[in-house]
Amino acid sequence: MVAAVAPDDILTGLAERSFASTRPDAARPYVLAYPLMLRRAMAPDPDFPALWDQLIDRRRLAMG
C-alpha cells in the first residue's frame, strides 16, 4: 500500500503492543478486503474513483 500511495511521510503507531497476540501481516487479509469479508456495504462517494486514480498507483498496489 505504501508503494501505491507514495507518501512524503509515514507516521506509525504501536497499538499491537497492548494485544495479547497478533497475526503476522502475511497471515492477515488485505486491508481493503475487510468490508467485503464482514459483509458490509460499500457505498463510496461518486467522486471516489477519480480521487482514487489521482492518489493511488494501481500497478504498484497490485504488486503487493
CHARMM internal coordinates of N, CA and C (Angstrom, degrees):
IC EDIT
DIST 1 N 1 CA 1.4462
DIST 1 CA 1 C 1.5285
ANGL 1 N 1 CA 1 C 109.99
DIST 1 C 2 N 1.3253
ANGL 1 CA 1 C 2 N 116.77
DIHE 1 N 1 CA 1 C 2 N -39.44
DIST 2 N 2 CA 1.4604
ANGL 1 C 2 N 2 CA 120.12
DIHE 1 CA 1 C 2 N 2 CA -179.65
DIST 2 CA 2 C 1.5249
ANGL 2 N 2 CA 2 C 110.48
DIHE 1 C 2 N 2 CA 2 C -60.75
DIST 2 C 3 N 1.3249
ANGL 2 CA 2 C 3 N 117.38
DIHE 2 N 2 CA 2 C 3 N -44.18
DIST 3 N 3 CA 1.4640
ANGL 2 C 3 N 3 CA 120.46
DIHE 2 CA 2 C 3 N 3 CA 179.13
DIST 3 CA 3 C 1.5290
ANGL 3 N 3 CA 3 C 111.20
DIHE 2 C 3 N 3 CA 3 C -62.69
DIST 3 C 4 N 1.3158
ANGL 3 CA 3 C 4 N 117.46
DIHE 3 N 3 CA 3 C 4 N -35.26
DIST 4 N 4 CA 1.4600
ANGL 3 C 4 N 4 CA 121.31
DIHE 3 CA 3 C 4 N 4 CA -178.18
DIST 4 CA 4 C 1.5265
ANGL 4 N 4 CA 4 C 112.19
DIHE 3 C 4 N 4 CA 4 C -73.53
DIST 4 C 5 N 1.3202
ANGL 4 CA 4 C 5 N 116.65
DIHE 4 N 4 CA 4 C 5 N -31.59
DIST 5 N 5 CA 1.4559
ANGL 4 C 5 N 5 CA 120.69
DIHE 4 CA 4 C 5 N 5 CA -178.33
DIST 5 CA 5 C 1.5284
ANGL 5 N 5 CA 5 C 111.17
DIHE 4 C 5 N 5 CA 5 C -90.38
DIST 5 C 6 N 1.3280
ANGL 5 CA 5 C 6 N 117.16
DIHE 5 N 5 CA 5 C 6 N -31.75
DIST 6 N 6 CA 1.4662
ANGL 5 C 6 N 6 CA 123.70
DIHE 5 CA 5 C 6 N 6 CA -179.14
DIST 6 CA 6 C 1.5312
ANGL 6 N 6 CA 6 C 111.93
DIHE 5 C 6 N 6 CA 6 C 50.78
DIST 6 C 7 N 1.3318
ANGL 6 CA 6 C 7 N 117.03
DIHE 6 N 6 CA 6 C 7 N 59.27
DIST 7 N 7 CA 1.4634
ANGL 6 C 7 N 7 CA 119.16
DIHE 6 CA 6 C 7 N 7 CA -178.88
DIST 7 CA 7 C 1.5333
ANGL 7 N 7 CA 7 C 111.59
DIHE 6 C 7 N 7 CA 7 C -71.59
DIST 7 C 8 N 1.3219
ANGL 7 CA 7 C 8 N 115.91
DIHE 7 N 7 CA 7 C 8 N 157.98
DIST 8 N 8 CA 1.4612
ANGL 7 C 8 N 8 CA 120.83
DIHE 7 CA 7 C 8 N 8 CA 174.80
DIST 8 CA 8 C 1.5249
ANGL 8 N 8 CA 8 C 110.33
DIHE 7 C 8 N 8 CA 8 C -75.09
DIST 8 C 9 N 1.3135
ANGL 8 CA 8 C 9 N 116.85
DIHE 8 N 8 CA 8 C 9 N -35.95
DIST 9 N 9 CA 1.4644
ANGL 8 C 9 N 9 CA 122.82
DIHE 8 CA 8 C 9 N 9 CA -179.60
DIST 9 CA 9 C 1.5177
ANGL 9 N 9 CA 9 C 109.50
DIHE 8 C 9 N 9 CA 9 C -136.57
DIST 9 C 10 N 1.3314
ANGL 9 CA 9 C 10 N 115.98
DIHE 9 N 9 CA 9 C 10 N 153.34
DIST 10 N 10 CA 1.4553
ANGL 9 C 10 N 10 CA 121.74
DIHE 9 CA 9 C 10 N 10 CA 176.50
DIST 10 CA 10 C 1.5203
ANGL 10 N 10 CA 10 C 108.14
DIHE 9 C 10 N 10 CA 10 C -128.77
DIST 10 C 11 N 1.3201
ANGL 10 CA 10 C 11 N 116.75
DIHE 10 N 10 CA 10 C 11 N 125.41
DIST 11 N 11 CA 1.4598
ANGL 10 C 11 N 11 CA 122.37
DIHE 10 CA 10 C 11 N 11 CA 174.80
DIST 11 CA 11 C 1.5188
ANGL 11 N 11 CA 11 C 107.64
DIHE 10 C 11 N 11 CA 11 C -105.70
DIST 11 C 12 N 1.2981
ANGL 11 CA 11 C 12 N 117.30
DIHE 11 N 11 CA 11 C 12 N 135.84
DIST 12 N 12 CA 1.4551
ANGL 11 C 12 N 12 CA 120.25
DIHE 11 CA 11 C 12 N 12 CA -179.61
DIST 12 CA 12 C 1.5200
ANGL 12 N 12 CA 12 C 110.56
DIHE 11 C 12 N 12 CA 12 C -124.66
DIST 12 C 13 N 1.3039
ANGL 12 CA 12 C 13 N 115.16
DIHE 12 N 12 CA 12 C 13 N 162.75
DIST 13 N 13 CA 1.4525
ANGL 12 C 13 N 13 CA 122.13
DIHE 12 CA 12 C 13 N 13 CA 175.51
DIST 13 CA 13 C 1.5101
ANGL 13 N 13 CA 13 C 109.08
DIHE 12 C 13 N 13 CA 13 C -138.85
DIST 13 C 14 N 1.3021
ANGL 13 CA 13 C 14 N 116.70
DIHE 13 N 13 CA 13 C 14 N 167.96
DIST 14 N 14 CA 1.4611
ANGL 13 C 14 N 14 CA 120.79
DIHE 13 CA 13 C 14 N 14 CA -177.37
DIST 14 CA 14 C 1.5273
ANGL 14 N 14 CA 14 C 111.05
DIHE 13 C 14 N 14 CA 14 C -124.25
DIST 14 C 15 N 1.3152
ANGL 14 CA 14 C 15 N 116.65
DIHE 14 N 14 CA 14 C 15 N 53.74
DIST 15 N 15 CA 1.4608
ANGL 14 C 15 N 15 CA 120.27
DIHE 14 CA 14 C 15 N 15 CA -179.84
DIST 15 CA 15 C 1.5247
ANGL 15 N 15 CA 15 C 111.36
DIHE 14 C 15 N 15 CA 15 C -62.76
DIST 15 C 16 N 1.3390
ANGL 15 CA 15 C 16 N 116.68
DIHE 15 N 15 CA 15 C 16 N -29.64
DIST 16 N 16 CA 1.4592
ANGL 15 C 16 N 16 CA 120.16
DIHE 15 CA 15 C 16 N 16 CA -176.93
DIST 16 CA 16 C 1.5243
ANGL 16 N 16 CA 16 C 112.88
DIHE 15 C 16 N 16 CA 16 C -62.91
DIST 16 C 17 N 1.3071
ANGL 16 CA 16 C 17 N 117.45
DIHE 16 N 16 CA 16 C 17 N -22.41
DIST 17 N 17 CA 1.4637
ANGL 16 C 17 N 17 CA 119.47
DIHE 16 CA 16 C 17 N 17 CA -177.08
DIST 17 CA 17 C 1.5215
ANGL 17 N 17 CA 17 C 112.30
DIHE 16 C 17 N 17 CA 17 C -62.52
DIST 17 C 18 N 1.3392
ANGL 17 CA 17 C 18 N 117.32
DIHE 17 N 17 CA 17 C 18 N -21.16
DIST 18 N 18 CA 1.4599
ANGL 17 C 18 N 18 CA 119.69
DIHE 17 CA 17 C 18 N 18 CA -179.71
DIST 18 CA 18 C 1.5316
ANGL 18 N 18 CA 18 C 112.37
DIHE 17 C 18 N 18 CA 18 C -91.74
DIST 18 C 19 N 1.3368
ANGL 18 CA 18 C 19 N 117.57
DIHE 18 N 18 CA 18 C 19 N -3.36
DIST 19 N 19 CA 1.4605
ANGL 18 C 19 N 19 CA 121.08
DIHE 18 CA 18 C 19 N 19 CA 177.08
DIST 19 CA 19 C 1.5233
ANGL 19 N 19 CA 19 C 109.79
DIHE 18 C 19 N 19 CA 19 C -87.12
DIST 19 C 20 N 1.3151
ANGL 19 CA 19 C 20 N 115.44
DIHE 19 N 19 CA 19 C 20 N 147.91
DIST 20 N 20 CA 1.4655
ANGL 19 C 20 N 20 CA 119.41
DIHE 19 CA 19 C 20 N 20 CA 178.28
DIST 20 CA 20 C 1.5291
ANGL 20 N 20 CA 20 C 111.27
DIHE 19 C 20 N 20 CA 20 C -64.60
DIST 20 C 21 N 1.3206
ANGL 20 CA 20 C 21 N 117.00
DIHE 20 N 20 CA 20 C 21 N -36.48
DIST 21 N 21 CA 1.4557
ANGL 20 C 21 N 21 CA 120.14
DIHE 20 CA 20 C 21 N 21 CA 177.78
DIST 21 CA 21 C 1.5281
ANGL 21 N 21 CA 21 C 108.96
DIHE 20 C 21 N 21 CA 21 C -158.31
DIST 21 C 22 N 1.3097
ANGL 21 CA 21 C 22 N 116.26
DIHE 21 N 21 CA 21 C 22 N 153.52
DIST 22 N 22 CA 1.4576
ANGL 21 C 22 N 22 CA 122.29
DIHE 21 CA 21 C 22 N 22 CA 175.89
DIST 22 CA 22 C 1.5173
ANGL 22 N 22 CA 22 C 108.53
DIHE 21 C 22 N 22 CA 22 C -140.44
DIST 22 C 23 N 1.3338
ANGL 22 CA 22 C 23 N 116.07
DIHE 22 N 22 CA 22 C 23 N 154.49
DIST 23 N 23 CA 1.4575
ANGL 22 C 23 N 23 CA 120.29
DIHE 22 CA 22 C 23 N 23 CA 176.76
DIST 23 CA 23 C 1.5201
ANGL 23 N 23 CA 23 C 109.35
DIHE 22 C 23 N 23 CA 23 C -87.17
DIST 23 C 24 N 1.3177
ANGL 23 CA 23 C 24 N 117.27
DIHE 23 N 23 CA 23 C 24 N 149.36
DIST 24 N 24 CA 1.4665
ANGL 23 C 24 N 24 CA 119.04
DIHE 23 CA 23 C 24 N 24 CA 175.41
DIST 24 CA 24 C 1.5298
ANGL 24 N 24 CA 24 C 110.61
DIHE 23 C 24 N 24 CA 24 C -63.60
DIST 24 C 25 N 1.3158
ANGL 24 CA 24 C 25 N 116.79
DIHE 24 N 24 CA 24 C 25 N 153.35
DIST 25 N 25 CA 1.4638
ANGL 24 C 25 N 25 CA 120.74
DIHE 24 CA 24 C 25 N 25 CA -179.28
DIST 25 CA 25 C 1.5253
ANGL 25 N 25 CA 25 C 112.20
DIHE 24 C 25 N 25 CA 25 C -54.32
DIST 25 C 26 N 1.3228
ANGL 25 CA 25 C 26 N 117.10
DIHE 25 N 25 CA 25 C 26 N -37.14
DIST 26 N 26 CA 1.4668
ANGL 25 C 26 N 26 CA 120.38
DIHE 25 CA 25 C 26 N 26 CA -178.46
DIST 26 CA 26 C 1.5283
ANGL 26 N 26 CA 26 C 112.15
DIHE 25 C 26 N 26 CA 26 C -64.50
DIST 26 C 27 N 1.3285
ANGL 26 CA 26 C 27 N 118.08
DIHE 26 N 26 CA 26 C 27 N -20.69
DIST 27 N 27 CA 1.4603
ANGL 26 C 27 N 27 CA 121.81
DIHE 26 CA 26 C 27 N 27 CA -179.27
DIST 27 CA 27 C 1.5286
ANGL 27 N 27 CA 27 C 112.54
DIHE 26 C 27 N 27 CA 27 C -97.41
DIST 27 C 28 N 1.3241
ANGL 27 CA 27 C 28 N 116.89
DIHE 27 N 27 CA 27 C 28 N -0.81
DIST 28 N 28 CA 1.4661
ANGL 27 C 28 N 28 CA 120.63
DIHE 27 CA 27 C 28 N 28 CA -178.03
DIST 28 CA 28 C 1.5253
ANGL 28 N 28 CA 28 C 110.73
DIHE 27 C 28 N 28 CA 28 C -98.69
DIST 28 C 29 N 1.3244
ANGL 28 CA 28 C 29 N 116.92
DIHE 28 N 28 CA 28 C 29 N 154.85
DIST 29 N 29 CA 1.4683
ANGL 28 C 29 N 29 CA 119.95
DIHE 28 CA 28 C 29 N 29 CA 174.48
DIST 29 CA 29 C 1.5221
ANGL 29 N 29 CA 29 C 110.34
DIHE 28 C 29 N 29 CA 29 C -67.01
DIST 29 C 30 N 1.3152
ANGL 29 CA 29 C 30 N 115.87
DIHE 29 N 29 CA 29 C 30 N 158.09
DIST 30 N 30 CA 1.4551
ANGL 29 C 30 N 30 CA 120.84
DIHE 29 CA 29 C 30 N 30 CA 176.58
DIST 30 CA 30 C 1.5181
ANGL 30 N 30 CA 30 C 108.77
DIHE 29 C 30 N 30 CA 30 C -63.13
DIST 30 C 31 N 1.3086
ANGL 30 CA 30 C 31 N 117.96
DIHE 30 N 30 CA 30 C 31 N 137.90
DIST 31 N 31 CA 1.4560
ANGL 30 C 31 N 31 CA 122.59
DIHE 30 CA 30 C 31 N 31 CA -172.12
DIST 31 CA 31 C 1.5336
ANGL 31 N 31 CA 31 C 113.18
DIHE 30 C 31 N 31 CA 31 C -56.07
DIST 31 C 32 N 1.3186
ANGL 31 CA 31 C 32 N 118.20
DIHE 31 N 31 CA 31 C 32 N -36.28
DIST 32 N 32 CA 1.4603
ANGL 31 C 32 N 32 CA 119.82
DIHE 31 CA 31 C 32 N 32 CA -178.58
DIST 32 CA 32 C 1.5262
ANGL 32 N 32 CA 32 C 112.92
DIHE 31 C 32 N 32 CA 32 C -76.64
DIST 32 C 33 N 1.3284
ANGL 32 CA 32 C 33 N 117.87
DIHE 32 N 32 CA 32 C 33 N -6.44
DIST 33 N 33 CA 1.4606
ANGL 32 C 33 N 33 CA 121.34
DIHE 32 CA 32 C 33 N 33 CA 179.15
DIST 33 CA 33 C 1.5321
ANGL 33 N 33 CA 33 C 112.76
DIHE 32 C 33 N 33 CA 33 C -88.51
DIST 33 C 34 N 1.3083
ANGL 33 CA 33 C 34 N 118.61
DIHE 33 N 33 CA 33 C 34 N -14.40
DIST 34 N 34 CA 1.4684
ANGL 33 C 34 N 34 CA 120.64
DIHE 33 CA 33 C 34 N 34 CA -175.13
DIST 34 CA 34 C 1.5274
ANGL 34 N 34 CA 34 C 114.09
DIHE 33 C 34 N 34 CA 34 C -56.18
DIST 34 C 35 N 1.3296
ANGL 34 CA 34 C 35 N 121.00
DIHE 34 N 34 CA 34 C 35 N -47.06
DIST 35 N 35 CA 1.4690
ANGL 34 C 35 N 35 CA 118.30
DIHE 34 CA 34 C 35 N 35 CA 179.02
DIST 35 CA 35 C 1.5287
ANGL 35 N 35 CA 35 C 112.14
DIHE 34 C 35 N 35 CA 35 C -58.33
DIST 35 C 36 N 1.3156
ANGL 35 CA 35 C 36 N 116.92
DIHE 35 N 35 CA 35 C 36 N -39.33
DIST 36 N 36 CA 1.4632
ANGL 35 C 36 N 36 CA 119.93
DIHE 35 CA 35 C 36 N 36 CA 179.76
DIST 36 CA 36 C 1.5227
ANGL 36 N 36 CA 36 C 110.93
DIHE 35 C 36 N 36 CA 36 C -66.80
DIST 36 C 37 N 1.3220
ANGL 36 CA 36 C 37 N 116.73
DIHE 36 N 36 CA 36 C 37 N -42.27
DIST 37 N 37 CA 1.4641
ANGL 36 C 37 N 37 CA 120.40
DIHE 36 CA 36 C 37 N 37 CA 179.81
DIST 37 CA 37 C 1.5278
ANGL 37 N 37 CA 37 C 111.51
DIHE 36 C 37 N 37 CA 37 C -64.53
DIST 37 C 38 N 1.3390
ANGL 37 CA 37 C 38 N 116.38
DIHE 37 N 37 CA 37 C 38 N -32.94
DIST 38 N 38 CA 1.4617
ANGL 37 C 38 N 38 CA 121.22
DIHE 37 CA 37 C 38 N 38 CA -179.45
DIST 38 CA 38 C 1.5244
ANGL 38 N 38 CA 38 C 112.34
DIHE 37 C 38 N 38 CA 38 C -88.37
DIST 38 C 39 N 1.3449
ANGL 38 CA 38 C 39 N 115.78
DIHE 38 N 38 CA 38 C 39 N 5.46
DIST 39 N 39 CA 1.4699
ANGL 38 C 39 N 39 CA 122.68
DIHE 38 CA 38 C 39 N 39 CA 178.75
DIST 39 CA 39 C 1.5314
ANGL 39 N 39 CA 39 C 111.89
DIHE 38 C 39 N 39 CA 39 C 57.01
DIST 39 C 40 N 1.3315
ANGL 39 CA 39 C 40 N 114.87
DIHE 39 N 39 CA 39 C 40 N 39.27
DIST 40 N 40 CA 1.4557
ANGL 39 C 40 N 40 CA 120.65
DIHE 39 CA 39 C 40 N 40 CA 177.01
DIST 40 CA 40 C 1.5204
ANGL 40 N 40 CA 40 C 109.32
DIHE 39 C 40 N 40 CA 40 C -99.00
DIST 40 C 41 N 1.2875
ANGL 40 CA 40 C 41 N 114.84
DIHE 40 N 40 CA 40 C 41 N 134.67
DIST 41 N 41 CA 1.4625
ANGL 40 C 41 N 41 CA 119.66
DIHE 40 CA 40 C 41 N 41 CA 179.85
DIST 41 CA 41 C 1.5213
ANGL 41 N 41 CA 41 C 109.76
DIHE 40 C 41 N 41 CA 41 C -65.69
DIST 41 C 42 N 1.3099
ANGL 41 CA 41 C 42 N 114.40
DIHE 41 N 41 CA 41 C 42 N 141.13
DIST 42 N 42 CA 1.4509
ANGL 41 C 42 N 42 CA 120.44
DIHE 41 CA 41 C 42 N 42 CA 176.44
DIST 42 CA 42 C 1.5263
ANGL 42 N 42 CA 42 C 107.08
DIHE 41 C 42 N 42 CA 42 C -114.14
DIST 42 C 43 N 1.3221
ANGL 42 CA 42 C 43 N 116.74
DIHE 42 N 42 CA 42 C 43 N 119.35
DIST 43 N 43 CA 1.4599
ANGL 42 C 43 N 43 CA 121.39
DIHE 42 CA 42 C 43 N 43 CA -178.30
DIST 43 CA 43 C 1.5267
ANGL 43 N 43 CA 43 C 108.67
DIHE 42 C 43 N 43 CA 43 C -132.96
DIST 43 C 44 N 1.3381
ANGL 43 CA 43 C 44 N 116.32
DIHE 43 N 43 CA 43 C 44 N 73.36
DIST 44 N 44 CA 1.4631
ANGL 43 C 44 N 44 CA 118.06
DIHE 43 CA 43 C 44 N 44 CA -179.19
DIST 44 CA 44 C 1.5233
ANGL 44 N 44 CA 44 C 112.27
DIHE 43 C 44 N 44 CA 44 C -67.47
DIST 44 C 45 N 1.3035
ANGL 44 CA 44 C 45 N 114.78
DIHE 44 N 44 CA 44 C 45 N 158.62
DIST 45 N 45 CA 1.4552
ANGL 44 C 45 N 45 CA 122.68
DIHE 44 CA 44 C 45 N 45 CA 176.04
DIST 45 CA 45 C 1.5314
ANGL 45 N 45 CA 45 C 109.23
DIHE 44 C 45 N 45 CA 45 C -56.48
DIST 45 C 46 N 1.3217
ANGL 45 CA 45 C 46 N 119.47
DIHE 45 N 45 CA 45 C 46 N 146.57
DIST 46 N 46 CA 1.4706
ANGL 45 C 46 N 46 CA 121.03
DIHE 45 CA 45 C 46 N 46 CA 179.66
DIST 46 CA 46 C 1.5364
ANGL 46 N 46 CA 46 C 113.70
DIHE 45 C 46 N 46 CA 46 C -57.16
DIST 46 C 47 N 1.3293
ANGL 46 CA 46 C 47 N 117.61
DIHE 46 N 46 CA 46 C 47 N -26.66
DIST 47 N 47 CA 1.4601
ANGL 46 C 47 N 47 CA 121.15
DIHE 46 CA 46 C 47 N 47 CA 178.84
DIST 47 CA 47 C 1.5304
ANGL 47 N 47 CA 47 C 112.99
DIHE 46 C 47 N 47 CA 47 C -83.68
DIST 47 C 48 N 1.3171
ANGL 47 CA 47 C 48 N 117.44
DIHE 47 N 47 CA 47 C 48 N -4.60
DIST 48 N 48 CA 1.4640
ANGL 47 C 48 N 48 CA 121.25
DIHE 47 CA 47 C 48 N 48 CA -176.29
DIST 48 CA 48 C 1.5279
ANGL 48 N 48 CA 48 C 113.64
DIHE 47 C 48 N 48 CA 48 C -58.27
DIST 48 C 49 N 1.3329
ANGL 48 CA 48 C 49 N 121.02
DIHE 48 N 48 CA 48 C 49 N -45.21
DIST 49 N 49 CA 1.4707
ANGL 48 C 49 N 49 CA 119.40
DIHE 48 CA 48 C 49 N 49 CA -178.79
DIST 49 CA 49 C 1.5275
ANGL 49 N 49 CA 49 C 113.36
DIHE 48 C 49 N 49 CA 49 C -58.17
DIST 49 C 50 N 1.3129
ANGL 49 CA 49 C 50 N 117.51
DIHE 49 N 49 CA 49 C 50 N -40.16
DIST 50 N 50 CA 1.4660
ANGL 49 C 50 N 50 CA 119.95
DIHE 49 CA 49 C 50 N 50 CA 179.21
DIST 50 CA 50 C 1.5198
ANGL 50 N 50 CA 50 C 110.85
DIHE 49 C 50 N 50 CA 50 C -67.33
DIST 50 C 51 N 1.3241
ANGL 50 CA 50 C 51 N 117.29
DIHE 50 N 50 CA 50 C 51 N -40.58
DIST 51 N 51 CA 1.4600
ANGL 50 C 51 N 51 CA 120.93
DIHE 50 CA 50 C 51 N 51 CA 178.21
DIST 51 CA 51 C 1.5234
ANGL 51 N 51 CA 51 C 110.36
DIHE 50 C 51 N 51 CA 51 C -66.41
DIST 51 C 52 N 1.3240
ANGL 51 CA 51 C 52 N 117.56
DIHE 51 N 51 CA 51 C 52 N -41.88
DIST 52 N 52 CA 1.4658
ANGL 51 C 52 N 52 CA 122.28
DIHE 51 CA 51 C 52 N 52 CA 177.64
DIST 52 CA 52 C 1.5313
ANGL 52 N 52 CA 52 C 110.11
DIHE 51 C 52 N 52 CA 52 C -57.32
DIST 52 C 53 N 1.3375
ANGL 52 CA 52 C 53 N 116.48
DIHE 52 N 52 CA 52 C 53 N -48.46
DIST 53 N 53 CA 1.4633
ANGL 52 C 53 N 53 CA 120.42
DIHE 52 CA 52 C 53 N 53 CA 179.82
DIST 53 CA 53 C 1.5236
ANGL 53 N 53 CA 53 C 112.02
DIHE 52 C 53 N 53 CA 53 C -62.57
DIST 53 C 54 N 1.3083
ANGL 53 CA 53 C 54 N 116.33
DIHE 53 N 53 CA 53 C 54 N -31.90
DIST 54 N 54 CA 1.4626
ANGL 53 C 54 N 54 CA 120.63
DIHE 53 CA 53 C 54 N 54 CA 179.65
DIST 54 CA 54 C 1.5342
ANGL 54 N 54 CA 54 C 111.33
DIHE 53 C 54 N 54 CA 54 C -72.87
DIST 54 C 55 N 1.3259
ANGL 54 CA 54 C 55 N 117.59
DIHE 54 N 54 CA 54 C 55 N -35.70
DIST 55 N 55 CA 1.4597
ANGL 54 C 55 N 55 CA 121.30
DIHE 54 CA 54 C 55 N 55 CA -172.88
DIST 55 CA 55 C 1.5267
ANGL 55 N 55 CA 55 C 115.00
DIHE 54 C 55 N 55 CA 55 C -98.64
DIST 55 C 56 N 1.3280
ANGL 55 CA 55 C 56 N 117.74
DIHE 55 N 55 CA 55 C 56 N -26.45
DIST 56 N 56 CA 1.4660
ANGL 55 C 56 N 56 CA 121.69
DIHE 55 CA 55 C 56 N 56 CA -171.53
DIST 56 CA 56 C 1.5190
ANGL 56 N 56 CA 56 C 110.26
DIHE 55 C 56 N 56 CA 56 C -114.79
DIST 56 C 57 N 1.3200
ANGL 56 CA 56 C 57 N 116.23
DIHE 56 N 56 CA 56 C 57 N 131.30
DIST 57 N 57 CA 1.4650
ANGL 56 C 57 N 57 CA 121.69
DIHE 56 CA 56 C 57 N 57 CA 173.71
DIST 57 CA 57 C 1.5291
ANGL 57 N 57 CA 57 C 106.82
DIHE 56 C 57 N 57 CA 57 C -88.53
DIST 57 C 58 N 1.3142
ANGL 57 CA 57 C 58 N 116.99
DIHE 57 N 57 CA 57 C 58 N 101.21
DIST 58 N 58 CA 1.4758
ANGL 57 C 58 N 58 CA 120.29
DIHE 57 CA 57 C 58 N 58 CA -172.85
DIST 58 CA 58 C 1.5225
ANGL 58 N 58 CA 58 C 112.89
DIHE 57 C 58 N 58 CA 58 C -64.77
DIST 58 C 59 N 1.3347
ANGL 58 CA 58 C 59 N 118.37
DIHE 58 N 58 CA 58 C 59 N -26.77
DIST 59 N 59 CA 1.4763
ANGL 58 C 59 N 59 CA 120.20
DIHE 58 CA 58 C 59 N 59 CA 177.61
DIST 59 CA 59 C 1.5245
ANGL 59 N 59 CA 59 C 110.15
DIHE 58 C 59 N 59 CA 59 C -66.49
DIST 59 C 60 N 1.3231
ANGL 59 CA 59 C 60 N 116.77
DIHE 59 N 59 CA 59 C 60 N -42.64
DIST 60 N 60 CA 1.4597
ANGL 59 C 60 N 60 CA 119.84
DIHE 59 CA 59 C 60 N 60 CA 177.95
DIST 60 CA 60 C 1.5210
ANGL 60 N 60 CA 60 C 111.57
DIHE 59 C 60 N 60 CA 60 C -70.00
DIST 60 C 61 N 1.3159
ANGL 60 CA 60 C 61 N 116.86
DIHE 60 N 60 CA 60 C 61 N -34.81
DIST 61 N 61 CA 1.4579
ANGL 60 C 61 N 61 CA 120.63
DIHE 60 CA 60 C 61 N 61 CA 178.44
DIST 61 CA 61 C 1.5225
ANGL 61 N 61 CA 61 C 109.98
DIHE 60 C 61 N 61 CA 61 C -62.43
DIST 61 C 62 N 1.3198
ANGL 61 CA 61 C 62 N 117.13
DIHE 61 N 61 CA 61 C 62 N -40.54
DIST 62 N 62 CA 1.4654
ANGL 61 C 62 N 62 CA 121.74
DIHE 61 CA 61 C 62 N 62 CA -178.99
DIST 62 CA 62 C 1.5245
ANGL 62 N 62 CA 62 C 112.08
DIHE 61 C 62 N 62 CA 62 C -70.08
DIST 62 C 63 N 1.3186
ANGL 62 CA 62 C 63 N 117.81
DIHE 62 N 62 CA 62 C 63 N -22.38
DIST 63 N 63 CA 1.4600
ANGL 62 C 63 N 63 CA 120.86
DIHE 62 CA 62 C 63 N 63 CA -179.03
DIST 63 CA 63 C 1.5181
ANGL 63 N 63 CA 63 C 112.19
DIHE 62 C 63 N 63 CA 63 C -74.58
DIST 63 C 64 N 1.3604
ANGL 63 CA 63 C 64 N 116.59
DIHE 63 N 63 CA 63 C 64 N -23.00
DIST 64 N 64 CA 1.4304
ANGL 63 C 64 N 64 CA 126.29
DIHE 63 CA 63 C 64 N 64 CA -178.85
DIST 64 CA 64 C 1.4242
ANGL 64 N 64 CA 64 C 117.60
DIHE 63 C 64 N 64 CA 64 C -0.80
END
COOR INIT
IC SEED 1 N 1 CA 1 C
IC BUILD
